[in-house]
Amino acid sequence: MLTVRRPRMFVARLDSRIESTPLARYLLRAYLAGLPTGDRYTDTAELLLGELFANAVQHSDAPDDCHIEIHFALTPDDLLRLEVHDAGANTPTLHTPTPFNEYGRGLHLVNELAERWGYSPRPGGIGKFVWAIIAPATT
C-alpha cells in the first residue's frame, strides 16, 4: 500500500513592506512545486496571496517594524489554505469601488476566486489573520 504524506504547514515571517510581496509569492511557488499537484493551485494562489499580503502592508495599523507572517498548507480534502498574519487591529472589509477608483479591488478578487475566505483574531490577541481557501484548478 502506498502512503502519501502531506507536506506540513509552511510558515515565514517577512518585512512589512510592499517590496516583500514578490518574495511571499516566490515562497508559495516553491511550496507548491514540492506538491505532486501543486501546479493546479499556482495561478490563483499567487494572485490571492499577493493581494492579501499587499493589503496587510497597506492597511495595517501595526507599527512599521512589525513583520507579516504567511502560512500555507494543503488540507486533508486537497484544498490550499493561505493565511496572512499581521499585528494590526484593522479588519478587512469588502467595499464596492467605483469604476474610477484605482484601488480597492483586491478583496473582490479574493471573494470571487477563493472557495471561501475570512479573518480571525490571532492567537495571543495581537492582530489578526486573513485566510483564503483555494480549490485546485480542474484540468
LOPA-935412 format. One line per 8 residues: their letters; for each residue x, y, z of N, C-alpha, C. Coordinates in Angstrom, 1 decimal. Atoms other than C-alpha are relative to their C-alpha. Example, Ala and Ser with C-alpha at 12.3 -4.5 7.8 and 13.67 -1.06 7.14 Angstrom:
REM residues 2
AS) 0.9,-1.2,0.0,12.3,-4.5,7.8,0.9,1.2,0.0; -0.9,-1.1,0.0,13.7,-1.1,7.1,-0.8,1.1,0.8
***
This chain:
REM residues 139
MLTVRRPR) 0.8,-1.2,0.0,0.0,0.0,0.0,0.9,1.2,0.0; -0.7,-1.2,0.2,1.3,3.4,-1.0,-0.5,1.1,1.0; 0.4,-1.1,-0.9,1.2,6.1,1.7,0.5,1.3,-0.5; -0.4,-1.4,0.5,1.1,9.7,0.6,0.0,0.9,1.2; -0.1,-0.9,-1.1,2.4,12.1,3.1,-0.3,1.4,-0.4; 0.4,-1.4,0.3,1.0,15.6,3.1,1.1,0.9,0.6; -1.0,-0.9,-0.6,3.5,18.4,3.5,-0.6,0.8,1.2; 0.5,-0.8,-1.1,3.3,20.3,6.7,-0.2,1.4,-0.4
MFVARLDS) 0.2,-1.4,0.3,2.3,23.9,7.0,1.3,0.7,-0.2; -1.2,-0.8,0.2,4.9,26.3,5.7,-0.3,1.4,0.6; 0.1,-1.3,-0.6,5.4,29.5,7.7,1.3,0.8,-0.2; -1.1,-0.9,0.2,7.6,32.5,7.0,-0.4,1.4,0.6; 0.2,-1.4,-0.4,8.0,36.0,8.5,0.7,0.9,-0.9; -0.6,-0.9,1.0,8.6,38.8,6.1,-0.1,1.4,0.5; 0.1,-1.4,-0.4,9.2,42.5,6.5,-1.3,0.6,-0.5; 1.3,-0.7,0.4,6.0,44.6,6.4,0.3,1.1,-1.0
RIESTPLA) -0.3,-1.0,1.1,7.0,46.3,3.1,-0.6,-0.6,-1.2; 0.6,0.4,1.3,5.3,46.2,-0.3,1.0,-0.8,-0.8; -1.1,0.7,0.8,8.7,45.0,-1.7,0.1,-1.4,0.4; 0.0,1.4,-0.5,8.2,41.7,0.3,-1.0,-0.8,-0.8; 1.0,0.7,0.7,5.2,40.8,-1.8,0.5,-1.0,-1.0; -0.5,1.0,0.9,7.2,39.1,-4.6,0.7,-1.2,0.7; -0.6,1.1,-0.8,9.1,37.1,-2.0,-1.0,-0.9,0.5; 1.1,0.8,-0.5,5.9,35.9,-0.5,-0.5,-0.9,-1.1
RYLLRAYL) 0.5,0.8,1.1,4.7,34.7,-3.9,1.1,-1.0,-0.4; -1.1,0.9,0.3,8.1,33.1,-4.6,0.0,-1.2,1.0; 0.1,1.1,-1.1,7.9,31.1,-1.3,-1.2,-0.9,-0.3; 1.2,0.8,0.3,4.4,30.0,-2.3,0.3,-0.9,-1.2; -0.3,0.8,1.2,5.6,28.8,-5.7,0.9,-1.1,0.4; -0.9,1.0,-0.4,8.4,26.9,-4.1,-0.7,-1.1,0.8; 0.8,0.9,-0.8,6.0,25.3,-1.6,-0.8,-0.9,-1.0; 0.9,0.7,0.9,3.6,24.3,-4.4,0.8,-0.9,-1.0
AGLPTGDR) -0.8,0.8,0.9,6.4,23.0,-6.6,0.4,-1.4,0.7; -0.2,1.2,-0.7,7.0,20.4,-3.9,-1.2,-1.0,0.1; 1.2,0.9,-0.1,3.5,19.0,-4.2,-0.3,-0.6,-1.3; 0.3,0.7,1.3,2.5,16.4,-6.8,-0.9,0.7,-0.9; 1.0,-0.7,0.8,-0.4,18.5,-7.9,0.0,1.5,0.3; -0.2,-1.4,-0.4,0.9,21.9,-6.8,-0.3,1.0,-1.1; 0.3,-0.9,1.1,0.6,23.4,-10.3,-1.4,0.3,-0.2; 1.5,-0.2,0.2,-3.2,23.1,-10.1,-0.4,1.2,0.9
YTDTAELL) 0.4,-1.1,-0.9,-3.2,25.9,-7.4,0.8,1.3,-0.3; -1.0,-1.1,0.1,-0.3,28.2,-8.5,-0.6,1.3,-0.4; 0.4,-1.3,0.5,-2.0,30.9,-10.6,-0.9,0.7,1.0; 0.9,-0.7,-0.9,-4.9,31.6,-8.3,0.6,0.3,1.4; -0.6,-0.2,-1.3,-2.9,31.1,-5.1,1.0,1.2,0.0; -0.9,-1.1,0.1,-0.2,33.5,-6.2,-0.7,1.4,0.0; 0.8,-1.3,0.2,-2.7,36.2,-7.2,-0.6,0.4,1.4; 0.7,-0.3,-1.3,-4.6,35.9,-3.9,1.0,0.3,1.1
LGELFANA) -1.0,-0.3,-1.0,-1.5,35.7,-1.7,0.5,1.4,-0.2; -0.5,-1.4,0.3,-0.2,38.9,-3.4,-1.0,1.0,0.5; 1.0,-1.0,-0.5,-3.5,40.7,-2.7,-0.1,0.1,1.5; 0.1,0.0,-1.5,-3.7,39.6,0.9,1.2,0.6,0.7; -1.2,-0.5,-0.6,-0.1,40.4,1.6,0.1,1.5,-0.2; 0.0,-1.4,0.3,-0.3,43.8,-0.1,-1.0,0.8,0.9; 1.0,-0.6,-0.9,-3.5,44.6,1.9,0.6,0.1,1.4; -0.6,0.0,-1.4,-1.7,43.6,5.2,1.0,1.2,0.1
VQHSDAPD) -1.0,-1.1,0.0,1.1,46.1,4.3,-0.7,1.3,0.0; 0.6,-1.3,0.3,-1.1,48.9,3.1,-1.0,0.4,1.0; 1.2,-0.4,-0.8,-4.0,48.8,5.5,0.2,-0.3,1.5; -0.2,0.4,-1.4,-2.5,47.5,8.8,0.4,1.3,0.8; -0.4,-1.1,-0.9,-2.3,50.0,11.7,1.1,-0.4,0.9; -1.1,0.5,-0.8,0.6,48.0,13.2,1.2,0.9,-0.2; -1.2,-0.8,0.2,3.9,49.7,13.7,0.8,-0.6,-1.2; -0.8,0.4,1.3,6.2,49.6,10.6,1.0,-1.1,0.2
DCHIEIHF) -1.1,1.0,-0.2,8.8,47.4,12.3,-0.6,-1.4,0.3; 0.6,1.3,-0.2,6.3,44.5,12.8,0.1,-0.8,-1.3; 0.0,0.9,1.1,6.5,41.5,10.5,-1.3,-0.5,-0.4; 1.2,0.7,0.5,3.9,39.8,8.4,0.4,-1.4,-0.2; -0.3,1.4,0.0,3.7,36.1,8.7,-1.0,-0.6,-1.1; 0.8,0.7,1.0,2.5,33.9,5.8,0.0,-1.5,0.4; 0.2,1.5,-0.2,1.2,30.3,6.2,-0.6,-0.6,-1.2; 0.7,0.7,1.0,0.3,27.8,3.6,0.0,-1.5,0.4
ALTPDDLL) 0.2,1.5,-0.3,-1.0,24.2,4.0,-1.0,-0.6,-1.0; 1.0,0.8,0.8,-2.8,21.6,1.9,-0.9,-0.7,1.0; 0.9,0.6,-1.0,-5.9,20.5,3.8,-0.2,-1.5,-0.4; 0.2,1.4,0.3,-6.9,16.8,4.0,-1.0,-0.2,-1.2; 0.9,0.1,1.2,-9.6,17.5,1.3,0.6,0.7,-1.2; -0.7,-0.5,1.1,-7.0,18.8,-1.1,-0.3,1.5,-0.4; 0.1,-1.4,0.2,-7.7,22.5,-0.7,1.2,0.7,0.6; -1.2,-0.7,-0.5,-4.9,25.0,-0.2,-0.5,1.1,0.9
RLEVHDAG) 0.3,-1.1,-0.9,-5.2,27.3,2.8,1.1,0.9,0.1; -0.9,-1.1,-0.1,-3.4,30.6,2.7,-0.4,0.8,1.2; 0.3,-0.9,-1.1,-3.1,32.8,5.8,1.1,1.1,-0.1; -0.9,-1.2,-0.2,-1.6,36.3,6.2,-0.2,0.6,1.3; 0.2,-0.5,-1.4,-1.0,37.4,9.8,0.7,1.3,0.1; -0.7,-1.2,-0.3,-0.3,40.9,10.8,-0.5,0.5,1.4; 0.3,-0.5,-1.4,-0.3,42.8,14.2,-1.0,1.1,0.0; 0.9,-1.1,0.0,-2.8,45.4,13.1,-1.4,-0.4,0.5
ANTPTLHT) 1.3,0.2,-0.5,-6.3,45.8,14.5,-1.1,0.1,-1.1; 1.0,-0.2,1.1,-8.0,46.8,11.2,-0.4,-1.3,-0.6; 0.5,1.2,0.6,-10.2,44.2,9.8,-0.4,0.2,-1.5; 0.3,-0.2,1.5,-10.7,43.6,6.0,-1.5,0.2,-0.2; 1.4,-0.3,0.3,-13.9,45.0,4.6,-0.1,0.0,-1.6; 0.2,0.1,1.4,-15.2,44.2,1.1,-0.9,1.3,-0.4; 0.7,-1.2,0.5,-16.1,47.6,-0.5,-0.3,-0.1,-1.5; 0.4,-0.1,1.5,-17.7,48.3,-3.9,0.7,1.2,-0.5
PTPFNEYG) -0.7,-1.2,0.6,-15.2,50.5,-5.8,-0.8,0.5,-1.2; 0.6,-0.5,1.2,-16.5,52.8,-8.4,0.9,-0.2,-1.2; -0.8,0.3,1.2,-15.2,52.4,-12.0,1.3,0.9,0.0; -1.1,-1.0,0.1,-12.9,55.4,-11.4,1.0,-0.2,1.2; -0.9,0.3,-1.1,-11.2,54.0,-8.2,1.2,-0.8,-0.6; -1.2,0.7,0.4,-7.6,52.9,-8.9,0.2,-1.2,0.9; -0.3,1.0,-1.0,-7.5,50.7,-5.8,-1.4,-0.5,0.6; 1.1,0.5,-0.7,-9.9,48.6,-3.7,-0.7,-1.2,-0.6
RGLHLVNE) 0.5,1.2,0.7,-10.4,45.6,-5.9,0.6,-1.3,0.5; -0.7,1.2,-0.4,-8.1,43.1,-4.1,-0.9,-1.0,0.7; 0.9,0.9,-0.7,-10.7,41.7,-1.7,-1.1,-0.5,-1.0; 0.9,0.5,1.0,-13.1,41.4,-4.7,0.6,-1.2,-0.7; -0.7,1.2,0.6,-10.6,39.1,-6.4,0.0,-1.2,1.0; 0.0,1.1,-1.0,-10.3,37.1,-3.2,-1.3,-0.6,0.1; 1.3,0.5,-0.2,-14.0,36.9,-2.8,-0.5,-0.8,-1.2; 0.4,0.8,1.2,-14.5,35.7,-6.4,0.8,-1.2,-0.2
LAERWGYS) -0.9,1.1,0.4,-11.6,33.3,-6.7,0.2,-1.0,1.1; -0.2,1.0,-1.1,-11.4,31.7,-3.3,-1.3,-0.8,0.2; 1.2,0.8,-0.3,-13.7,28.9,-2.3,-0.8,0.7,1.2; 0.5,-0.8,-1.1,-14.2,30.9,0.9,1.2,0.8,0.6; -1.1,-0.8,-0.6,-12.2,33.5,2.9,-0.6,0.7,1.2; 0.5,-0.6,-1.2,-12.4,35.3,6.2,1.2,0.5,0.8; -1.1,-0.5,-0.9,-10.4,36.7,9.1,-0.3,-0.4,1.4; 0.1,0.4,-1.4,-9.8,35.8,12.7,1.0,0.7,0.8
PRPGGIGK) -1.1,-0.6,-0.9,-8.0,37.3,15.7,1.1,-1.0,0.1; -1.2,0.9,-0.2,-4.5,35.9,16.1,0.0,-0.6,1.4; -0.2,0.5,-1.4,-3.8,33.6,19.0,0.9,0.9,0.8; -0.7,-1.0,-0.8,-2.5,35.7,21.8,-0.5,1.4,0.0; 0.7,-1.3,-0.1,-4.7,38.6,21.0,0.6,1.2,-0.7; -0.6,-1.1,0.7,-2.4,40.7,18.9,-0.2,-0.1,-1.5; 0.2,0.0,1.5,-3.6,41.4,15.4,-1.0,-1.0,-0.4; 1.0,0.9,0.7,-5.5,39.2,13.0,0.7,-0.8,-1.0
FVWAIIAP) -0.5,0.6,1.2,-5.0,36.8,10.2,-1.2,-0.1,-1.0; 0.9,0.1,1.0,-6.8,36.8,6.9,0.3,-1.3,-0.7; -0.2,1.3,0.6,-7.3,33.3,5.3,-0.8,-0.1,-1.3; 0.7,0.3,1.3,-8.4,32.1,1.9,0.2,-1.5,-0.3; 0.0,1.4,0.4,-9.2,28.5,0.8,-0.1,0.0,-1.5; -0.1,0.0,1.5,-8.3,27.7,-2.8,-0.2,-1.5,-0.5; 0.2,1.3,0.6,-9.6,24.7,-4.8,1.0,-0.2,-1.1; -0.9,0.2,1.2,-7.3,23.1,-7.4,-0.8,0.3,-1.3
ATT) 0.6,-0.2,1.3,-7.9,24.1,-10.9,-0.3,-1.3,-0.7; 0.3,1.3,0.7,-9.6,21.4,-13.0,0.7,0.0,-1.3; -0.8,0.2,1.3,-7.7,20.0,-15.9,-0.8,-0.4,-1.1
***
